[in-house]
Amino acid sequence: MPVGDLAFRLDPLLVAGKAVCKGAPGFRPALAVEALVRGRWGQAGLVNLILLEDGRFEIRGELEAFRDAALRVSSRDFGNSVSVPFELGQKDVELQLEVVLPKR
């Protein structure tokens, strides 16, 4: 006996694009979204991240209250993490990354 209809919806798109790392095919960086809250940057608690093998990514969630947001990019394969500002809903962020090899 049916009890009702199910409705699925995606969270709003925050940012999408592609991460490219020269010399490291299949590179997958760690991505997080930061937002400016009361004058301080902090990580936004988002759970909907899609990261494909070819480097394309999509992050969805709720951030309407924040005007300033940035994508925090990090990995074991390069030195420092990088913060990349974006406009909410932006679909064409391109991350050009370079692997830093450990000094011997």
LUMMARFI-619707 format. One record per residue: x, y, z of N, C-alpha, C, O in turn. Coordinates in nm, 4 decimals, decimal comma. Example, Ala and Ser with C-alpha at 12.3 -4.5 7.8 and 13.67 -1.06 7.14 Angstrom:
LUMMARFI-619707
ATOM:1,3190:-0,5690:0,7800:1,2300:-0,4500:0,7800:1,3200:-0,3300:0,7800:1,4236:-0,3319:0,8465
ATOM:1,2850:-0,2250:0,7080:1,3670:-0,1060:0,7140:1,2900:0,0030:0,7870:1,3409:0,1138:0,8039
//
This chain:
LUMMARFI-619707
ATOM:0,0840:-0,1173:0,0000:0,0000:0,0000:0,0000:0,0892:0,1246:0,0000:0,1707:0,1409:0,0909
ATOM:0,0758:0,2123:-0,0994:0,1571:0,3339:-0,1048:0,1186:0,4302:0,0078:0,0012:0,4446:0,0421
ATOM:0,2188:0,4948:0,0635:0,1937:0,5901:0,1719:0,2229:0,7340:0,1306:0,1959:0,8259:0,2080
ATOM:0,2763:0,7560:0,0133:0,3047:0,8913:-0,0322:0,4154:0,8940:-0,1350:0,4737:0,7910:-0,1687
ATOM:0,4433:1,0121:-0,1837:0,5486:1,0305:-0,2829:0,6784:1,0696:-0,2140:0,6788:1,1389:-0,1122
ATOM:0,7872:1,0239:-0,2714:0,9193:1,0663:-0,2251:0,9678:1,1779:-0,3158:0,9524:1,1709:-0,4377
ATOM:1,0263:1,2808:-0,2561:1,0817:1,3907:-0,3345:1,2279:1,4077:-0,2957:1,2602:1,4256:-0,1783
ATOM:1,3149:1,4021:-0,3938:1,4571:1,4203:-0,3711:1,4984:1,5540:-0,4302:1,4518:1,5922:-0,5375
ATOM:1,5849:1,6241:-0,3609:1,6357:1,7493:-0,4147:1,7834:1,7596:-0,3818:1,8300:1,7097:-0,2794
ATOM:1,8550:1,8246:-0,4700:1,9968:1,8511:-0,4463:2,0101:1,9818:-0,3702:1,9324:2,0750:-0,3909
ATOM:2,1085:1,9881:-0,2825:2,1406:2,1155:-0,2192:2,1866:2,2117:-0,3278:2,2303:2,1682:-0,4344
ATOM:2,1773:2,3418:-0,3022:2,2214:2,4396:-0,4018:2,3706:2,4243:-0,4343:2,4506:2,3870:-0,3485
ATOM:2,4057:2,4535:-0,5585:2,5456:2,4491:-0,6003:2,6204:2,5657:-0,5369:2,5785:2,6808:-0,5488
ATOM:2,7306:2,5359:-0,4699:2,8166:2,6404:-0,4147:2,9261:2,6755:-0,5131:2,9488:2,7926:-0,5436
ATOM:2,9945:2,5722:-0,5632:3,1050:2,5958:-0,6553:3,1325:2,4666:-0,7326:3,1131:2,3565:-0,6810
ATOM:3,1773:2,4820:-0,8556:3,2156:2,3674:-0,9386:3,3314:2,4098:-1,0272:3,3503:2,5284:-1,0546
ATOM:3,4076:2,3129:-1,0709:3,5197:2,3431:-1,1588:3,6079:2,2227:-1,1788:3,5614:2,1088:-1,1786
ATOM:3,7372:2,2495:-1,1962:3,8317:2,1421:-1,2243:3,9653:2,1722:-1,1573:4,0134:2,2855:-1,1599
ATOM:4,0242:2,0692:-1,0976:4,1582:2,0783:-1,0397:4,2552:2,0104:-1,1351:4,2386:1,8933:-1,1690
ATOM:4,3565:2,0845:-1,1780:4,4563:2,0331:-1,2710:4,5918:2,0382:-1,2026:4,6324:2,1421:-1,1506
ATOM:4,6615:1,9253:-1,2029:4,7945:1,9211:-1,1427:4,8901:1,8628:-1,2461:4,8864:1,7435:-1,2762
ATOM:4,9756:1,9493:-1,2996:5,0699:1,9063:-1,4026:5,1635:1,7994:-1,3484:5,2166:1,8112:-1,2380
ATOM:5,1828:1,6957:-1,4276:5,2750:1,5895:-1,3909:5,2208:1,4902:-1,2906:5,2944:1,4036:-1,2432
ATOM:5,0936:1,5013:-1,2574:5,0350:1,4083:-1,1595:4,8956:1,3669:-1,2048:4,7960:1,4139:-1,1498
ATOM:4,8878:1,2785:-1,3055:4,7565:1,2344:-1,3519:4,6811:1,1641:-1,2391:4,7400:1,0892:-1,1611
ATOM:4,5522:1,1886:-1,2313:4,4704:1,1263:-1,1279:4,4826:1,1926:-0,9920:4,4329:1,1395:-0,8927
ATOM:4,5480:1,3078:-0,9858:4,5648:1,3801:-0,8602:4,4290:1,4188:-0,8032:4,3425:1,4677:-0,8759
ATOM:4,4100:1,3971:-0,6735:4,2835:1,4302:-0,6073:4,3129:1,5134:-0,4822:4,3522:1,4584:-0,3794
ATOM:4,2945:1,6441:-0,4901:4,3212:1,7281:-0,3735:4,2094:1,7164:-0,2703:4,0993:1,6716:-0,3022
ATOM:4,2375:1,7560:-0,1487:4,1340:1,7687:-0,0462:4,0723:1,9073:-0,0632:4,1446:2,0067:-0,0700
ATOM:3,9402:1,9147:-0,0701:3,8710:2,0414:-0,0902:3,7783:2,0687:0,0274:3,7131:1,9777:0,0784
ATOM:3,7729:2,1926:0,0696:3,6805:2,2360:0,1741:3,6367:2,3781:0,1417:3,7082:2,4513:0,0732
ATOM:3,5205:2,4170:0,1900:3,4720:2,5533:0,1701:3,4858:2,6288:0,3012:3,4482:2,5797:0,4076
ATOM:3,5408:2,7495:0,2912:3,5523:2,8384:0,4058:3,4615:2,9580:0,3825:3,4395:2,9984:0,2683
ATOM:3,4085:3,0147:0,4906:3,3232:3,1320:0,4806:3,3665:3,2349:0,5841:3,4174:3,2007:0,6908
ATOM:3,3454:3,3605:0,5505:3,3781:3,4703:0,6402:3,2592:3,4943:0,7324:3,1522:3,5356:0,6878
ATOM:3,2789:3,4679:0,8616:3,1728:3,4817:0,9607:3,2224:3,5745:1,0711:3,3228:3,5463:1,1365
ATOM:3,1515:3,6851:1,0912:3,1876:3,7828:1,1945:3,3354:3,8216:1,1867:3,4040:3,8294:1,2886
ATOM:3,3833:3,8457:1,0644:3,5193:3,8931:1,0450:3,6280:3,7876:1,0504:3,7460:3,8215:1,0422
ATOM:3,5918:3,6599:1,0642:3,6912:3,5522:1,0704:3,6567:3,4431:0,9701:3,5403:3,4089:0,9494
ATOM:3,7622:3,3893:0,9084:3,7430:3,2783:0,8143:3,7359:3,1476:0,8921:3,8146:3,1247:0,9839
ATOM:3,6408:3,0619:0,8545:3,6287:2,9309:0,9173:3,5702:2,8314:0,8193:3,5039:2,8693:0,7228
ATOM:3,5948:2,7052:0,8444:3,5460:2,6006:0,7545:3,3961:2,5845:0,7690:3,3440:2,5738:0,8800
ATOM:3,3272:2,5830:0,6559:3,1827:2,5599:0,6543:3,1598:2,4092:0,6559:3,2271:2,3359:0,5835
ATOM:3,0678:2,3631:0,7355:3,0416:2,2200:0,7466:2,9557:2,1702:0,6324:2,8330:2,1693:0,6428
ATOM:3,0179:2,1291:0,5243:2,9447:2,0822:0,4072:2,9735:1,9346:0,3852:3,0848:1,8877:0,4091
ATOM:2,8737:1,8631:0,3401:2,8922:1,7190:0,3233:2,8770:1,6713:0,1801:2,9036:1,5545:0,1521
ATOM:2,8359:1,7562:0,0901:2,8062:1,7110:-0,0458:2,9165:1,7529:-0,1427:2,9072:1,8565:-0,2086
ATOM:3,0206:1,6707:-0,1501:3,1335:1,6958:-0,2401:3,1413:1,5833:-0,3412:3,1410:1,4656:-0,3052
ATOM:3,1483:1,6205:-0,4684:3,1681:1,5233:-0,5759:3,3023:1,5560:-0,6390:3,3234:1,6677:-0,6865
ATOM:3,3933:1,4591:-0,6399:3,5263:1,4766:-0,6982:3,5511:1,3595:-0,7916:3,5617:1,2450:-0,7475
ATOM:3,5604:1,3886:-0,9216:3,5760:1,2842:-1,0223:3,7228:1,2603:-1,0546:3,8081:1,3438:-1,0245
ATOM:3,7517:1,1466:-1,1155:3,8894:1,1074:-1,1480:3,9600:1,2057:-1,2399:4,0821:1,2197:-1,2326
ATOM:3,8855:1,2742:-1,3263:3,9490:1,3668:-1,4204:3,9739:1,5050:-1,3588:4,0159:1,5973:-1,4287
ATOM:3,9482:1,5196:-1,2281:3,9746:1,6449:-1,1593:3,8547:1,7366:-1,1454:3,8614:1,8360:-1,0731
ATOM:3,7444:1,7053:-1,2137:3,6255:1,7892:-1,1987:3,5669:1,7714:-1,0589:3,5708:1,6626:-1,0015
ATOM:3,5124:1,8811:-1,0055:3,4516:1,8745:-0,8731:3,3255:1,9594:-0,8685:3,3060:2,0503:-0,9492
ATOM:3,2408:1,9271:-0,7721:3,1177:2,0015:-0,7478:3,0924:1,9951:-0,5975:3,0973:1,8880:-0,5370
ATOM:3,0653:2,1111:-0,5383:3,0347:2,1170:-0,3954:2,8985:2,1827:-0,3801:2,8732:2,2902:-0,4344
ATOM:2,8114:2,1165:-0,3053:2,6755:2,1660:-0,2826:2,6507:2,1816:-0,1332:2,7083:2,1093:-0,0520
ATOM:2,5658:2,2753:-0,0980:2,5311:2,2966:0,0419:2,4568:2,4279:0,0594:2,4183:2,4922:-0,0383
ATOM:2,4371:2,4670:0,1838:2,3643:2,5892:0,2174:2,4605:2,6934:0,2715:2,5196:2,6734:0,3776
ATOM:2,4774:2,8038:0,2010:2,5637:2,9132:0,2465:2,5017:3,0493:0,2158:2,5755:3,1464:0,1990
ATOM:2,3705:3,0600:0,2079:2,3091:3,1859:0,1663:2,3483:3,3032:0,2552:2,3575:3,4160:0,2068
ATOM:2,3715:3,2794:0,3828:2,3984:3,3887:0,4762:2,5376:3,4500:0,4573:2,5656:3,5567:0,5119
ATOM:2,6235:3,3850:0,3820:2,7609:3,4318:0,3682:2,7836:3,4908:0,2301:2,7448:3,4323:0,1291
ATOM:2,8465:3,6064:0,2270:2,8790:3,6679:0,0984:3,0174:3,6271:0,0522:3,0403:3,6086:-0,0673
ATOM:3,1092:3,6131:0,1454:3,2471:3,5816:0,1106:3,2751:3,4343:0,1377:3,2574:3,3860:0,2495
ATOM:3,3190:3,3639:0,0341:3,3515:3,2228:0,0475:3,4791:3,1942:-0,0296:3,5123:3,2637:-0,1256
ATOM:3,5499:3,0916:0,0137:3,6736:3,0517:-0,0539:3,6844:2,9011:-0,0505:3,6315:2,8352:0,0390
ATOM:3,7529:2,8484:-0,1482:3,7783:2,7054:-0,1581:3,9171:2,6797:-0,1002:4,0155:2,7353:-0,1491
ATOM:3,9263:2,5965:0,0028:4,0552:2,5604:0,0624:4,1005:2,4310:-0,0038:4,0304:2,3299:0,0003
ATOM:4,2192:2,4355:-0,0653:4,2727:2,3216:-0,1392:4,3992:2,2752:-0,0679:4,4892:2,3550:-0,0419
ATOM:4,4057:2,1463:-0,0366:4,5257:2,0941:0,0283:4,5503:1,9505:-0,0166:4,4618:1,8841:-0,0706
ATOM:4,6722:1,9047:0,0072:4,7105:1,7684:-0,0277:4,8437:1,7363:0,0370:4,9224:1,8259:0,0676
ATOM:4,8679:1,6098:0,0572:4,9993:1,5664:0,1057:5,1068:1,5923:0,0009:5,2251:1,5992:0,0340
ATOM:5,0666:1,6067:-0,1252:5,1619:1,6155:-0,2346:5,2165:1,7542:-0,2624:5,3123:1,7679:-0,3385
ATOM:5,1588:1,8570:-0,2034:5,2190:1,9881:-0,2198:5,2214:2,0595:-0,0860:5,1405:2,0321:0,0026
ATOM:5,3156:2,1513:-0,0731:5,3480:2,2133:0,0542:5,2327:2,2749:0,1301:5,1759:2,2114:0,2190
ATOM:5,1977:2,3957:0,0969:5,0972:2,4697:0,1717:4,9587:2,4500:0,1133:4,9435:2,4163:-0,0041
ATOM:4,8573:2,4715:0,1971:4,7221:2,4744:0,1441:4,7002:2,6102:0,0779:4,7683:2,7077:0,1096
ATOM:4,6059:2,6150:-0,0128:4,5798:2,7347:-0,0917:4,4332:2,7716:-0,0734:4,3465:2,6842:-0,0705
ATOM:4,4056:2,9012:-0,0611:4,2689:2,9488:-0,0507:4,2329:3,0212:-0,1799:4,3026:3,1142:-0,2207
ATOM:4,1238:2,9788:-0,2445:4,0824:3,0346:-0,3736:3,9420:3,0935:-0,3586:3,8461:3,0185:-0,3407
ATOM:3,9279:3,2273:-0,3657:3,7948:3,2879:-0,3549:3,7065:3,2490:-0,4737:3,7561:3,2237:-0,5835
ATOM:3,5765:3,2445:-0,4503:3,4816:3,2173:-0,5582:3,3492:3,2862:-0,5274:3,3212:3,3229:-0,4133
ATOM:3,2693:3,3028:-0,6308:3,1338:3,3556:-0,6169:3,0401:3,2371:-0,5955:3,0545:3,1344:-0,6618
ATOM:2,9447:3,2500:-0,5038:2,8497:3,1413:-0,4808:2,7801:3,1053:-0,6119:2,7296:3,1926:-0,6825
ATOM:2,7781:2,9773:-0,6432:2,7176:2,9289:-0,7671:2,8121:2,9250:-0,8856:2,7727:2,8824:-0,9941
ATOM:2,9355:2,9683:-0,8675:3,0317:2,9706:-0,9778:3,0598:2,8283:-1,0265:3,0796:2,7372:-0,9461
ATOM:3,0615:2,8100:-1,1589:3,0757:2,6768:-1,2178:3,2074:2,6558:-1,2910:3,2305:2,5477:-1,3451
ATOM:3,2941:2,7562:-1,2941:3,4129:2,7464:-1,3793:3,5442:2,7706:-1,3045:3,6392:2,8232:-1,3625
ATOM:3,5504:2,7333:-1,1776:3,6742:2,7522:-1,1021:3,7775:2,6525:-1,1529:3,7510:2,5323:-1,1572
ATOM:3,8941:2,7011:-1,1910:4,0014:2,6125:-1,2345:4,1186:2,6256:-1,1387:4,1732:2,7343:-1,1198
ATOM:4,1557:2,5156:-1,0798:4,2664:2,5119:-0,9846:4,3890:2,4571:-1,0553:4,3926:2,3392:-1,0906
ATOM:4,4893:2,5409:-1,0763:4,6156:2,4990:-1,1373:4,7131:2,4704:-1,0234:4,7570:2,5627:-0,9547
ATOM:4,7465:2,3454:-1,0034:4,8291:2,3041:-0,8897:4,9597:2,2433:-0,9373:4,9713:2,1982:-1,0512
ATOM:5,0564:2,2429:-0,8493:5,1875:2,1858:-0,8798:5,2319:2,0996:-0,7620:5,2283:2,1440:-0,6472
ATOM:5,2730:1,9790:-0,7901:5,3219:1,8894:-0,6847:5,4628:1,9317:-0,6441:5,5485:1,9574:-0,7286
ATOM:5,4845:1,9382:-0,5148:5,6172:1,9698:-0,4618:5,6797:1,8405:-0,4122:5,6296:1,7784:-0,3185
ATOM:5,7889:1,8004:-0,4751:5,8563:1,6774:-0,4349:5,9453:1,7048:-0,3136:6,0063:1,8114:-0,3052
ATOM:5,9534:1,6108:-0,2203:6,0377:1,6317:-0,1023:6,1854:1,6434:-0,1427:6,2327:1,5757:-0,2340
ATOM:6,2553:1,7308:-0,0721:6,3986:1,7480:-0,0988:6,4749:1,6304:-0,0387:6,4419:1,5811:0,0692
ATOM:6,5772:1,5868:-0,1112:6,6555:1,4721:-0,0630:6,7893:1,5170:-0,0174:6,8701:1,4353:0,0268
//
